[in-house]
């Protein structure tokens, strides 16, 4: 996220910890602050949370293990997680994604979100909340900041088979534009930010519309494939 955009998100993106320490932080945060949100499995069994990282989770539904992971189909980008519960689809070489927006996001409390309204104010309020896997973390947006007003209203969109809504923030003085997408179903939910400098809002929306179909919600069930969650 550009420093001229939502600045606290930039701070989240810039800090990294070694992989092992990150796993420890997530495990501790989950044990302390993340209460599972049961959902219904196809078999009718209630599901409980086993493990999670910023872009996905592992559920136990009776005797079945099920994983849900958000991915992005673009060989130029790699998925990265940071200790604040934010994921990023980054280009290791900046020139590979020249002219393309930065992409980052985090998991939200989909149950709470689906119970509320889908207004401009509700989406900005969601940005004030920390990623769900780190409920005790700092808020992505300063809670004391004045609510931002979407310059494109609220519009419907779909990402990875998840329906949702988008808003636009145009920071004229800093020449930075951000589109925020909030998507969810009855199992999982995400907020994603697409940010780029020196681009008009219309052009950024066109780029985001082309990127949305590349997101996939990977699903897997069983034991052998999901053992990767259990390995440090």
C-alpha positions as YAML, in Angstrom:
chain: A
units: angstrom
residues:
- id: 1
  name: UNK
  ca: [0.00, 0.00, 0.00]
- id: 2
  name: UNK
  ca: [1.43, 3.44, -0.84]
- id: 3
  name: UNK
  ca: [2.53, 5.61, 2.07]
- id: 4
  name: UNK
  ca: [0.19, 8.22, 0.68]
- id: 5
  name: UNK
  ca: [-2.78, 5.89, 0.86]
- id: 6
  name: UNK
  ca: [-3.97, 4.14, 3.99]
- id: 7
  name: UNK
  ca: [-0.66, 4.58, 5.82]
- id: 8
  name: UNK
  ca: [-1.04, 2.05, 8.61]
- id: 9
  name: UNK
  ca: [-1.52, -0.69, 5.99]
- id: 10
  name: UNK
  ca: [1.84, 0.34, 4.52]
- id: 11
  name: UNK
  ca: [3.40, -0.24, 7.91]
- id: 12
  name: UNK
  ca: [1.86, -3.70, 8.02]
- id: 13
  name: UNK
  ca: [3.33, -4.53, 4.64]
- id: 14
  name: UNK
  ca: [6.84, -3.35, 5.51]
- id: 15
  name: UNK
  ca: [7.48, -5.43, 8.64]
- id: 16
  name: UNK
  ca: [8.62, -9.04, 8.41]
- id: 17
  name: UNK
  ca: [9.65, -11.65, 10.97]
- id: 18
  name: UNK
  ca: [11.39, -14.99, 10.40]
- id: 19
  name: UNK
  ca: [9.05, -17.75, 9.28]
- id: 20
  name: UNK
  ca: [9.31, -19.79, 12.48]
- id: 21
  name: UNK
  ca: [8.56, -16.80, 14.73]
- id: 22
  name: UNK
  ca: [5.59, -15.90, 12.52]
- id: 23
  name: UNK
  ca: [4.12, -19.38, 12.97]
- id: 24
  name: UNK
  ca: [4.54, -19.11, 16.73]
- id: 25
  name: UNK
  ca: [2.81, -15.72, 16.78]
- id: 26
  name: UNK
  ca: [-0.12, -17.05, 14.77]
- id: 27
  name: UNK
  ca: [-0.46, -20.12, 16.97]
- id: 28
  name: UNK
  ca: [-0.45, -18.03, 20.16]
- id: 29
  name: UNK
  ca: [-2.91, -15.50, 18.72]
- id: 30
  name: UNK
  ca: [-5.25, -18.25, 17.65]
- id: 31
  name: UNK
  ca: [-5.19, -19.93, 21.06]
- id: 32
  name: UNK
  ca: [-5.78, -16.66, 22.89]
- id: 33
  name: UNK
  ca: [-8.10, -14.63, 20.71]
- id: 34
  name: UNK
  ca: [-9.77, -16.59, 17.91]
- id: 35
  name: UNK
  ca: [-12.96, -18.34, 18.84]
- id: 36
  name: UNK
  ca: [-14.10, -20.69, 16.08]
- id: 37
  name: UNK
  ca: [-17.14, -19.74, 14.05]
- id: 38
  name: UNK
  ca: [-18.98, -23.02, 13.42]
- id: 39
  name: UNK
  ca: [-20.37, -23.58, 9.97]
- id: 40
  name: UNK
  ca: [-22.26, -26.45, 8.40]
- id: 41
  name: UNK
  ca: [-20.39, -29.14, 6.50]
- id: 42
  name: UNK
  ca: [-21.94, -31.02, 3.63]
- id: 43
  name: UNK
  ca: [-22.34, -34.00, 5.95]
- id: 44
  name: UNK
  ca: [-24.31, -31.88, 8.40]
- id: 45
  name: UNK
  ca: [-21.58, -31.89, 11.06]
- id: 46
  name: UNK
  ca: [-20.68, -28.58, 12.71]
- id: 47
  name: UNK
  ca: [-17.20, -27.33, 11.77]
- id: 48
  name: UNK
  ca: [-14.57, -25.96, 14.15]
- id: 49
  name: UNK
  ca: [-11.35, -24.13, 13.44]
- id: 50
  name: UNK
  ca: [-8.12, -26.14, 13.56]
- id: 51
  name: UNK
  ca: [-5.61, -23.68, 12.12]
- id: 52
  name: UNK
  ca: [-5.42, -20.48, 10.07]
- id: 53
  name: UNK
  ca: [-3.11, -18.13, 8.26]
- id: 54
  name: UNK
  ca: [-3.87, -14.75, 6.67]
- id: 55
  name: UNK
  ca: [-5.23, -16.18, 3.41]
- id: 56
  name: UNK
  ca: [-6.90, -19.40, 4.52]
- id: 57
  name: UNK
  ca: [-8.06, -21.75, 7.22]
- id: 58
  name: UNK
  ca: [-8.37, -25.40, 8.15]
- id: 59
  name: UNK
  ca: [-11.63, -26.73, 9.56]
- id: 60
  name: UNK
  ca: [-12.58, -29.99, 11.25]
- id: 61
  name: UNK
  ca: [-16.10, -31.03, 10.29]
- id: 62
  name: UNK
  ca: [-16.82, -34.22, 12.17]
- id: 63
  name: UNK
  ca: [-14.22, -36.73, 10.95]
- id: 64
  name: UNK
  ca: [-13.42, -34.63, 7.86]
- id: 65
  name: UNK
  ca: [-10.69, -32.02, 7.52]
- id: 66
  name: UNK
  ca: [-11.37, -29.20, 5.06]
- id: 67
  name: UNK
  ca: [-9.14, -26.34, 3.95]
- id: 68
  name: UNK
  ca: [-10.05, -23.07, 2.23]
- id: 69
  name: UNK
  ca: [-7.22, -20.95, 0.81]
- id: 70
  name: UNK
  ca: [-7.39, -17.84, -1.36]
- id: 71
  name: UNK
  ca: [-5.01, -17.94, -4.32]
- id: 72
  name: UNK
  ca: [-4.23, -15.71, -7.29]
- id: 73
  name: UNK
  ca: [-3.38, -17.15, -10.69]
- id: 74
  name: UNK
  ca: [-0.51, -15.04, -11.99]
- id: 75
  name: UNK
  ca: [2.99, -16.50, -12.43]
- id: 76
  name: UNK
  ca: [4.48, -13.04, -11.92]
- id: 77
  name: UNK
  ca: [3.21, -12.76, -8.34]
- id: 78
  name: UNK
  ca: [3.95, -14.66, -5.15]
- id: 79
  name: UNK
  ca: [1.80, -14.82, -2.04]
- id: 80
  name: UNK
  ca: [3.44, -13.45, 1.09]
- id: 81
  name: UNK
  ca: [2.12, -13.25, 4.67]
- id: 82
  name: UNK
  ca: [3.23, -10.74, 7.28]
- id: 83
  name: UNK
  ca: [3.09, -10.99, 11.10]
- id: 84
  name: UNK
  ca: [0.12, -8.62, 11.31]
- id: 85
  name: UNK
  ca: [-2.19, -11.10, 9.57]
- id: 86
  name: UNK
  ca: [-2.04, -9.46, 6.13]
- id: 87
  name: UNK
  ca: [-1.37, -11.29, 2.87]
- id: 88
  name: UNK
  ca: [0.18, -9.76, -0.23]
- id: 89
  name: UNK
  ca: [0.40, -10.92, -3.84]
- id: 90
  name: UNK
  ca: [3.74, -9.38, -4.71]
- id: 91
  name: UNK
  ca: [6.05, -9.29, -7.71]
- id: 92
  name: UNK
  ca: [9.63, -10.24, -6.71]
- id: 93
  name: UNK
  ca: [10.80, -7.98, -9.54]
- id: 94
  name: UNK
  ca: [8.90, -4.71, -9.70]
- id: 95
  name: UNK
  ca: [9.26, -4.43, -13.48]
- id: 96
  name: UNK
  ca: [7.29, -7.67, -13.89]
- id: 97
  name: UNK
  ca: [4.15, -5.90, -12.65]
- id: 98
  name: UNK
  ca: [4.81, -2.48, -14.11]
- id: 99
  name: UNK
  ca: [1.56, -0.57, -14.47]
- id: 100
  name: UNK
  ca: [-0.35, -2.99, -12.24]
- id: 101
  name: UNK
  ca: [-1.84, -2.30, -8.78]
- id: 102
  name: UNK
  ca: [-0.48, -3.58, -5.51]
- id: 103
  name: UNK
  ca: [-2.67, -6.29, -3.99]
- id: 104
  name: UNK
  ca: [-3.04, -7.01, -0.28]
- id: 105
  name: UNK
  ca: [-5.76, -8.15, 2.09]
- id: 106
  name: UNK
  ca: [-6.76, -10.06, 5.19]
- id: 107
  name: UNK
  ca: [-9.42, -12.38, 6.55]
- id: 108
  name: UNK
  ca: [-12.51, -10.91, 8.18]
- id: 109
  name: UNK
  ca: [-15.22, -12.14, 10.53]
- id: 110
  name: UNK
  ca: [-17.58, -13.25, 7.76]
- id: 111
  name: UNK
  ca: [-20.40, -14.11, 10.17]
- id: 112
  name: UNK
  ca: [-20.48, -10.61, 11.63]
- id: 113
  name: UNK
  ca: [-20.09, -8.98, 8.22]
- id: 114
  name: UNK
  ca: [-22.98, -10.91, 6.67]
- id: 115
  name: UNK
  ca: [-25.28, -9.85, 9.50]
- id: 116
  name: UNK
  ca: [-24.66, -6.15, 8.90]
- id: 117
  name: UNK
  ca: [-25.30, -3.63, 6.14]
- id: 118
  name: UNK
  ca: [-23.15, -3.27, 3.03]
- id: 119
  name: UNK
  ca: [-22.82, 0.50, 3.01]
- id: 120
  name: UNK
  ca: [-19.89, 2.79, 2.37]
- id: 121
  name: UNK
  ca: [-19.67, 3.53, 6.09]
- id: 122
  name: UNK
  ca: [-19.83, -0.18, 7.00]
- id: 123
  name: UNK
  ca: [-16.92, -1.01, 4.69]
- id: 124
  name: UNK
  ca: [-14.80, 1.78, 6.11]
- id: 125
  name: UNK
  ca: [-15.64, 0.60, 9.63]
- id: 126
  name: UNK
  ca: [-14.47, -2.87, 8.59]
- id: 127
  name: UNK
  ca: [-11.12, -1.36, 7.63]
- id: 128
  name: UNK
  ca: [-10.78, -0.13, 11.21]
- id: 129
  name: UNK
  ca: [-10.84, -3.74, 12.48]
- id: 130
  name: UNK
  ca: [-7.68, -5.88, 12.67]
- id: 131
  name: UNK
  ca: [-7.45, -9.13, 10.70]
- id: 132
  name: UNK
  ca: [-9.56, -11.78, 12.41]
- id: 133
  name: UNK
  ca: [-6.65, -14.12, 13.08]
- id: 134
  name: UNK
  ca: [-4.97, -11.39, 15.13]
- id: 135
  name: UNK
  ca: [-7.83, -9.73, 16.95]
- id: 136
  name: UNK
  ca: [-5.47, -8.05, 19.40]
- id: 137
  name: UNK
  ca: [-3.40, -6.43, 16.66]
- id: 138
  name: UNK
  ca: [-3.35, -2.80, 15.63]
- id: 139
  name: UNK
  ca: [-6.17, -1.62, 13.40]
- id: 140
  name: UNK
  ca: [-5.34, -1.35, 9.66]
- id: 141
  name: UNK
  ca: [-6.86, 2.14, 9.68]
- id: 142
  name: UNK
  ca: [-6.46, 4.61, 12.53]
- id: 143
  name: UNK
  ca: [-9.66, 4.49, 14.57]
- id: 144
  name: UNK
  ca: [-9.37, 8.23, 15.19]
- id: 145
  name: UNK
  ca: [-9.30, 9.03, 11.47]
- id: 146
  name: UNK
  ca: [-12.36, 10.53, 9.81]
- id: 147
  name: UNK
  ca: [-14.36, 8.08, 7.67]
- id: 148
  name: UNK
  ca: [-13.38, 8.12, 4.02]
- id: 149
  name: UNK
  ca: [-16.09, 8.61, 1.43]
- id: 150
  name: UNK
  ca: [-16.14, 6.32, -1.59]
- id: 151
  name: UNK
  ca: [-15.77, 8.21, -4.85]
- id: 152
  name: UNK
  ca: [-17.63, 5.48, -6.77]
- id: 153
  name: UNK
  ca: [-20.38, 4.62, -4.30]
- id: 154
  name: UNK
  ca: [-20.79, 0.95, -3.43]
- id: 155
  name: UNK
  ca: [-20.93, -1.56, -6.26]
- id: 156
  name: UNK
  ca: [-21.34, -5.32, -6.45]
- id: 157
  name: UNK
  ca: [-18.52, -7.63, -7.49]
- id: 158
  name: UNK
  ca: [-17.42, -11.26, -7.31]
- id: 159
  name: UNK
  ca: [-14.02, -12.70, -6.40]
- id: 160
  name: UNK
  ca: [-13.04, -16.38, -6.14]
- id: 161
  name: UNK
  ca: [-16.70, -17.34, -6.26]
- id: 162
  name: UNK
  ca: [-17.43, -15.07, -3.30]
- id: 163
  name: UNK
  ca: [-19.95, -12.29, -3.78]
- id: 164
  name: UNK
  ca: [-19.27, -8.90, -2.30]
- id: 165
  name: UNK
  ca: [-19.03, -5.14, -2.66]
- id: 166
  name: UNK
  ca: [-16.41, -2.60, -3.64]
- id: 167
  name: UNK
  ca: [-15.66, 1.03, -2.85]
- id: 168
  name: UNK
  ca: [-13.10, 3.51, -4.19]
- id: 169
  name: UNK
  ca: [-10.82, 5.94, -2.39]
- id: 170
  name: UNK
  ca: [-9.12, 8.62, -4.46]
- id: 171
  name: UNK
  ca: [-6.33, 10.46, -2.64]
- id: 172
  name: UNK
  ca: [-5.98, 13.38, -5.02]
- id: 173
  name: UNK
  ca: [-3.15, 15.21, -3.26]
- id: 174
  name: UNK
  ca: [-0.96, 12.10, -3.13]
- id: 175
  name: UNK
  ca: [-2.03, 10.83, -6.56]
- id: 176
  name: UNK
  ca: [-2.90, 7.46, -5.04]
- id: 177
  name: UNK
  ca: [-6.07, 5.49, -5.77]
- id: 178
  name: UNK
  ca: [-7.37, 2.46, -3.86]
- id: 179
  name: UNK
  ca: [-10.22, 0.06, -4.54]
- id: 180
  name: UNK
  ca: [-11.41, -2.00, -1.58]
- id: 181
  name: UNK
  ca: [-13.29, -5.27, -2.16]
- id: 182
  name: UNK
  ca: [-15.13, -7.12, 0.62]
- id: 183
  name: UNK
  ca: [-16.28, -10.65, -0.24]
- id: 184
  name: UNK
  ca: [-17.66, -13.55, 1.78]
- id: 185
  name: UNK
  ca: [-19.83, -16.64, 1.93]
- id: 186
  name: UNK
  ca: [-21.04, -18.73, 4.87]
- id: 187
  name: UNK
  ca: [-17.55, -20.20, 5.38]
- id: 188
  name: UNK
  ca: [-15.00, -17.42, 4.97]
- id: 189
  name: UNK
  ca: [-14.57, -13.74, 4.14]
- id: 190
  name: UNK
  ca: [-11.83, -11.36, 2.96]
- id: 191
  name: UNK
  ca: [-11.12, -7.70, 2.41]
- id: 192
  name: UNK
  ca: [-8.74, -6.92, -0.47]
- id: 193
  name: UNK
  ca: [-7.05, -3.66, -1.37]
- id: 194
  name: UNK
  ca: [-5.90, -2.73, -4.87]
- id: 195
  name: UNK
  ca: [-3.70, 0.35, -4.81]
- id: 196
  name: UNK
  ca: [-1.83, 2.26, -7.49]
- id: 197
  name: UNK
  ca: [-0.28, 5.68, -7.90]
- id: 198
  name: UNK
  ca: [-0.67, 8.02, -10.84]
- id: 199
  name: UNK
  ca: [-3.74, 6.32, -12.27]
- id: 200
  name: UNK
  ca: [-7.28, 7.53, -12.79]
- id: 201
  name: UNK
  ca: [-10.07, 5.78, -10.92]
- id: 202
  name: UNK
  ca: [-11.74, 4.57, -14.11]
- id: 203
  name: UNK
  ca: [-8.51, 2.98, -15.31]
- id: 204
  name: UNK
  ca: [-7.89, 1.29, -11.96]
- id: 205
  name: UNK
  ca: [-11.42, -0.12, -11.89]
- id: 206
  name: UNK
  ca: [-10.88, -1.59, -15.34]
- id: 207
  name: UNK
  ca: [-7.65, -3.23, -14.16]
- id: 208
  name: UNK
  ca: [-9.29, -4.61, -11.04]
- id: 209
  name: UNK
  ca: [-12.19, -5.98, -13.06]
- id: 210
  name: UNK
  ca: [-9.66, -7.91, -15.16]
- id: 211
  name: UNK
  ca: [-7.84, -9.21, -12.08]
- id: 212
  name: UNK
  ca: [-10.88, -10.45, -10.15]
- id: 213
  name: UNK
  ca: [-11.43, -13.63, -12.23]
- id: 214
  name: UNK
  ca: [-7.86, -14.75, -11.41]
- id: 215
  name: UNK
  ca: [-8.65, -15.24, -7.73]
- id: 216
  name: UNK
  ca: [-9.57, -18.76, -6.69]
- id: 217
  name: UNK
  ca: [-10.76, -20.25, -3.42]
- id: 218
  name: UNK
  ca: [-8.85, -23.53, -3.25]
- id: 219
  name: UNK
  ca: [-10.72, -26.29, -1.46]
- id: 220
  name: UNK
  ca: [-9.30, -29.58, -0.25]
- id: 221
  name: UNK
  ca: [-10.52, -32.36, 2.01]
- id: 222
  name: UNK
  ca: [-8.96, -35.43, 3.60]
- id: 223
  name: UNK
  ca: [-5.86, -36.07, 5.70]
- id: 224
  name: UNK
  ca: [-2.75, -36.57, 3.58]
- id: 225
  name: UNK
  ca: [-2.98, -33.35, 1.58]
- id: 226
  name: UNK
  ca: [-3.80, -31.29, 4.66]
- id: 227
  name: UNK
  ca: [-0.83, -32.53, 6.71]
- id: 228
  name: UNK
  ca: [1.09, -29.55, 5.29]
- id: 229
  name: UNK
  ca: [-0.80, -27.43, 7.83]
- id: 230
  name: UNK
  ca: [0.70, -29.44, 10.69]
- id: 231
  name: UNK
  ca: [4.36, -29.11, 9.62]
- id: 232
  name: UNK
  ca: [6.34, -26.10, 10.98]
...
